Amino acid sequence: MVGLIILTAIAVTIIFLYVKYYIASEIYRASCLKGYPDKKYFWISFFVSTTGCLLVIALPNRSINDQQQTEELPEL
């Protein structure tokens, strides 16, 4: 009986860590799309899920700013 409880606890822990890893990798992918490829956004969202998600949401979009700066003005 005790062995079953331990196996269940291990299985739940593995599933929990896998779900956290998946969510953190998606948040990291979103930060890369916004122009912030630093791995710190993965680790922040892995260890502090809600804060990491809100941090990535609050980041300005660098890729749009870079595209706007590289566009030339049309000739008049």
Phi and psi in degrees as GROMACS dihedral restraints (atoms count N, CA, C in turn):
[ dihedral_restraints ]
;  ai    aj    ak    al  type     phi  dphi    fc
    3     4     5     6     1   -66.6    20    10
    4     5     6     7     1   -36.9    20    10
    6     7     8     9     1   -62.6    20    10
    7     8     9    10     1   -37.4    20    10
    9    10    11    12     1   -66.4    20    10
   10    11    12    13     1   -39.0    20    10
   12    13    14    15     1   -66.0    20    10
   13    14    15    16     1   -41.3    20    10
   15    16    17    18     1   -65.9    20    10
   16    17    18    19     1   -43.9    20    10
   18    19    20    21     1   -62.6    20    10
   19    20    21    22     1   -39.4    20    10
   21    22    23    24     1   -65.6    20    10
   22    23    24    25     1   -42.1    20    10
   24    25    26    27     1   -63.4    20    10
   25    26    27    28     1   -40.8    20    10
   27    28    29    30     1   -65.9    20    10
   28    29    30    31     1   -43.0    20    10
   30    31    32    33     1   -63.7    20    10
   31    32    33    34     1   -42.6    20    10
   33    34    35    36     1   -65.0    20    10
   34    35    36    37     1   -39.8    20    10
   36    37    38    39     1   -64.2    20    10
   37    38    39    40     1   -42.6    20    10
   39    40    41    42     1   -64.2    20    10
   40    41    42    43     1   -43.4    20    10
   42    43    44    45     1   -64.3    20    10
   43    44    45    46     1   -41.9    20    10
   45    46    47    48     1   -61.0    20    10
   46    47    48    49     1   -46.0    20    10
   48    49    50    51     1   -66.0    20    10
   49    50    51    52     1   -36.7    20    10
   51    52    53    54     1   -64.8    20    10
   52    53    54    55     1   -42.8    20    10
   54    55    56    57     1   -64.3    20    10
   55    56    57    58     1   -42.8    20    10
   57    58    59    60     1   -62.0    20    10
   58    59    60    61     1   -40.7    20    10
   60    61    62    63     1   -63.4    20    10
   61    62    63    64     1   -43.3    20    10
   63    64    65    66     1   -63.6    20    10
   64    65    66    67     1   -46.1    20    10
   66    67    68    69     1   -64.6    20    10
   67    68    69    70     1   -42.4    20    10
   69    70    71    72     1   -64.5    20    10
   70    71    72    73     1   -37.6    20    10
   72    73    74    75     1   -69.5    20    10
   73    74    75    76     1   -33.5    20    10
   75    76    77    78     1   -69.6    20    10
   76    77    78    79     1   -39.3    20    10
   78    79    80    81     1   -66.5    20    10
   79    80    81    82     1   -39.0    20    10
   81    82    83    84     1   -63.9    20    10
   82    83    84    85     1   -39.9    20    10
   84    85    86    87     1   -62.7    20    10
   85    86    87    88     1   -39.6    20    10
   87    88    89    90     1   -65.2    20    10
   88    89    90    91     1   -38.3    20    10
   90    91    92    93     1   -68.0    20    10
   91    92    93    94     1   -34.7    20    10
   93    94    95    96     1   -66.1    20    10
   94    95    96    97     1   -39.2    20    10
   96    97    98    99     1   -66.3    20    10
   97    98    99   100     1   -28.2    20    10
   99   100   101   102     1   -81.9    20    10
  100   101   102   103     1    -6.4    20    10
  102   103   104   105     1   100.7    20    10
  103   104   105   106     1    17.5    20    10
  105   106   107   108     1  -121.7    20    10
  106   107   108   109     1    84.6    20    10
  108   109   110   111     1   -84.6    20    10
  109   110   111   112     1    13.5    20    10
  111   112   113   114     1   -66.4    20    10
  112   113   114   115     1   137.0    20    10
  114   115   116   117     1   -70.6    20    10
  115   116   117   118     1   -13.4    20    10
  117   118   119   120     1   -62.9    20    10
  118   119   120   121     1   -28.7    20    10
  120   121   122   123     1   -69.0    20    10
  121   122   123   124     1   -30.1    20    10
  123   124   125   126     1   -66.3    20    10
  124   125   126   127     1   -48.9    20    10
  126   127   128   129     1   -69.2    20    10
  127   128   129   130     1   -36.7    20    10
  129   130   131   132     1   -63.2    20    10
  130   131   132   133     1   -44.3    20    10
  132   133   134   135     1   -73.2    20    10
  133   134   135   136     1   -23.2    20    10
  135   136   137   138     1   -73.6    20    10
  136   137   138   139     1   -46.6    20    10
  138   139   140   141     1   -84.0    20    10
  139   140   141   142     1   -32.9    20    10
  141   142   143   144     1  -129.4    20    10
  142   143   144   145     1    81.8    20    10
  144   145   146   147     1   -55.5    20    10
  145   146   147   148     1   -53.4    20    10
  147   148   149   150     1   -65.9    20    10
  148   149   150   151     1   -44.2    20    10
  150   151   152   153     1   -64.4    20    10
  151   152   153   154     1   -41.2    20    10
  153   154   155   156     1   -64.1    20    10
  154   155   156   157     1   -40.1    20    10
  156   157   158   159     1   -65.1    20    10
  157   158   159   160     1   -45.5    20    10
  159   160   161   162     1   -66.4    20    10
  160   161   162   163     1   -34.5    20    10
  162   163   164   165     1   -63.3    20    10
  163   164   165   166     1   -44.7    20    10
  165   166   167   168     1   -68.1    20    10
  166   167   168   169     1   -36.3    20    10
  168   169   170   171     1   -62.6    20    10
  169   170   171   172     1   -38.1    20    10
  171   172   173   174     1   -78.3    20    10
  172   173   174   175     1   -12.0    20    10
  174   175   176   177     1   -67.6    20    10
  175   176   177   178     1   136.9    20    10
  177   178   179   180     1   -71.8    20    10
  178   179   180   181     1   156.1    20    10
  180   181   182   183     1   -86.3    20    10
  181   182   183   184     1   105.8    20    10
  183   184   185   186     1   -71.5    20    10
  184   185   186   187     1   -34.4    20    10
  186   187   188   189     1   -66.2    20    10
  187   188   189   190     1   -35.6    20    10
  189   190   191   192     1   -70.2    20    10
  190   191   192   193     1   -41.1    20    10
  192   193   194   195     1   -63.5    20    10
  193   194   195   196     1   -39.5    20    10
  195   196   197   198     1   -65.7    20    10
  196   197   198   199     1   -39.4    20    10
  198   199   200   201     1   -67.8    20    10
  199   200   201   202     1   -39.3    20    10
  201   202   203   204     1   -68.1    20    10
  202   203   204   205     1   -34.0    20    10
  204   205   206   207     1   -75.5    20    10
  205   206   207   208     1   -28.5    20    10
  207   208   209   210     1   -85.4    20    10
  208   209   210   211     1   -15.8    20    10
  210   211   212   213     1   -69.7    20    10
  211   212   213   214     1   136.5    20    10
  213   214   215   216     1   -90.0    20    10
  214   215   216   217     1   153.8    20    10
  216   217   218   219     1   -75.0    20    10
  217   218   219   220     1   142.3    20    10
  219   220   221   222     1   -70.5    20    10
  220   221   222   223     1   150.1    20    10
  222   223   224   225     1   -75.9    20    10
  223   224   225   226     1   144.3    20    10
